[in-house]
Amino acid sequence: FPYAPEQFWQLIRQIIREEFTNNEKSRPVVTSYETPGLIYKPLYKMAEVCTMFHVTKPTVYDWIKHGKLKPFKIRSRVYFLWQDIQDLLHLPAD
């Protein structure tokens, strides 16, 4: 056997670490608002809308106040429809 047992196990550990690192780098990034298996996600949470538009909650509340987004409350949570978000994305600039 060309390696001492300790040297062999050290090489095995290094190979495993490299494989894990390569696997993490090649994994596709899935955002929180994407749902595997669906073409689109039907409802979005407030945090997801904020992330998509890179805005804060007060901005989204302002959009609601001015009628740009319609909230749907389910129990204690606020959701937004996918179609409403698409309409807001394609809204002409004022």
C-alpha positions as a Markdown table, in Angstrom:
| # | Residue | x | y | z |
|---|---|---|---|---|
| 1 | Phe | 0.0 | 0.0 | 0.0 |
| 2 | Pro | 1.6 | 3.3 | -1.1 |
| 3 | Tyr | 0.3 | 5.4 | 1.8 |
| 4 | Ala | 0.5 | 5.2 | 5.6 |
| 5 | Pro | -3.0 | 4.7 | 7.1 |
| 6 | Glu | -3.1 | 8.3 | 8.6 |
| 7 | Gln | -2.0 | 9.8 | 5.3 |
| 8 | Phe | -4.6 | 7.8 | 3.4 |
| 9 | Trp | -7.4 | 9.0 | 5.7 |
| 10 | Gln | -6.2 | 12.6 | 5.4 |
| 11 | Leu | -6.3 | 12.4 | 1.6 |
| 12 | Ile | -9.8 | 10.9 | 1.8 |
| 13 | Arg | -11.0 | 13.7 | 4.0 |
| 14 | Gln | -9.5 | 16.3 | 1.7 |
| 15 | Ile | -11.2 | 14.7 | -1.4 |
| 16 | Ile | -14.6 | 14.7 | 0.5 |
| 17 | Arg | -14.2 | 18.4 | 1.4 |
| 18 | Glu | -13.4 | 19.3 | -2.2 |
| 19 | Glu | -16.5 | 17.4 | -3.4 |
| 20 | Phe | -18.8 | 19.1 | -0.9 |
| 21 | Thr | -17.3 | 22.5 | -1.9 |
| 22 | Asn | -17.8 | 21.8 | -5.6 |
| 23 | Asn | -21.3 | 20.5 | -5.0 |
| 24 | Glu | -22.3 | 23.7 | -3.1 |
| 25 | Lys | -20.9 | 25.9 | -5.8 |
| 26 | Ser | -22.8 | 24.1 | -8.6 |
| 27 | Arg | -26.2 | 24.1 | -6.8 |
| 28 | Pro | -28.7 | 26.4 | -8.4 |
| 29 | Val | -29.9 | 29.3 | -6.3 |
| 30 | Val | -33.6 | 29.1 | -5.7 |
| 31 | Thr | -35.2 | 32.3 | -4.4 |
| 32 | Ser | -37.8 | 32.2 | -1.7 |
| 33 | Tyr | -40.6 | 33.2 | -4.1 |
| 34 | Glu | -39.9 | 30.3 | -6.6 |
| 35 | Thr | -41.8 | 27.1 | -6.0 |
| 36 | Pro | -40.5 | 24.0 | -7.8 |
| 37 | Gly | -43.0 | 22.3 | -10.0 |
| 38 | Leu | -45.2 | 25.4 | -10.5 |
| 39 | Ile | -45.0 | 27.9 | -13.4 |
| 40 | Tyr | -45.8 | 30.6 | -10.9 |
| 41 | Lys | -46.6 | 30.9 | -7.2 |
| 42 | Pro | -50.2 | 32.0 | -6.8 |
| 43 | Leu | -49.7 | 34.0 | -3.5 |
| 44 | Tyr | -46.8 | 36.0 | -2.2 |
| 45 | Lys | -46.1 | 37.1 | 1.3 |
| 46 | Met | -45.2 | 40.7 | 2.2 |
| 47 | Ala | -41.5 | 39.8 | 2.7 |
| 48 | Glu | -41.4 | 38.1 | -0.7 |
| 49 | Val | -42.9 | 41.2 | -2.4 |
| 50 | Cys | -40.4 | 43.4 | -0.6 |
| 51 | Thr | -37.6 | 41.2 | -1.8 |
| 52 | Met | -38.8 | 41.1 | -5.4 |
| 53 | Phe | -39.1 | 44.8 | -5.7 |
| 54 | His | -36.2 | 45.7 | -3.4 |
| 55 | Val | -38.4 | 47.9 | -1.3 |
| 56 | Thr | -39.4 | 48.2 | 2.4 |
| 57 | Lys | -42.8 | 47.3 | 4.0 |
| 58 | Pro | -43.9 | 51.0 | 4.2 |
| 59 | Thr | -43.4 | 51.3 | 0.5 |
| 60 | Val | -45.7 | 48.3 | -0.1 |
| 61 | Tyr | -48.3 | 49.8 | 2.3 |
| 62 | Asp | -48.1 | 53.0 | 0.3 |
| 63 | Trp | -48.8 | 51.0 | -2.9 |
| 64 | Ile | -51.8 | 49.4 | -1.2 |
| 65 | Lys | -53.0 | 52.9 | -0.1 |
| 66 | His | -52.8 | 54.2 | -3.7 |
| 67 | Gly | -54.5 | 51.1 | -5.2 |
| 68 | Lys | -51.4 | 49.7 | -7.0 |
| 69 | Leu | -51.6 | 46.4 | -5.0 |
| 70 | Lys | -54.6 | 44.7 | -3.4 |
| 71 | Pro | -53.9 | 42.8 | -0.2 |
| 72 | Phe | -55.6 | 39.5 | 0.7 |
| 73 | Lys | -55.7 | 38.7 | 4.4 |
| 74 | Ile | -55.8 | 35.1 | 5.4 |
| 75 | Arg | -56.0 | 34.8 | 9.2 |
| 76 | Ser | -53.3 | 37.1 | 10.4 |
| 77 | Arg | -51.1 | 37.2 | 7.3 |
| 78 | Val | -51.3 | 39.5 | 4.3 |
| 79 | Tyr | -50.8 | 38.0 | 0.8 |
| 80 | Phe | -50.7 | 39.4 | -2.7 |
| 81 | Leu | -51.9 | 37.7 | -5.9 |
| 82 | Trp | -49.4 | 36.8 | -8.6 |
| 83 | Gln | -51.4 | 38.6 | -11.3 |
| 84 | Asp | -51.5 | 41.8 | -9.3 |
| 85 | Ile | -47.7 | 41.6 | -8.9 |
| 86 | Gln | -47.3 | 41.1 | -12.7 |
| 87 | Asp | -49.6 | 44.1 | -13.3 |
| 88 | Leu | -47.5 | 46.2 | -11.0 |
| 89 | Leu | -44.3 | 45.1 | -12.8 |
| 90 | His | -45.7 | 46.1 | -16.2 |
| 91 | Leu | -47.3 | 49.4 | -15.0 |
| 92 | Pro | -46.2 | 52.4 | -17.0 |
| 93 | Ala | -44.1 | 54.9 | -15.1 |
| 94 | Asp | -46.0 | 58.0 | -13.9 |
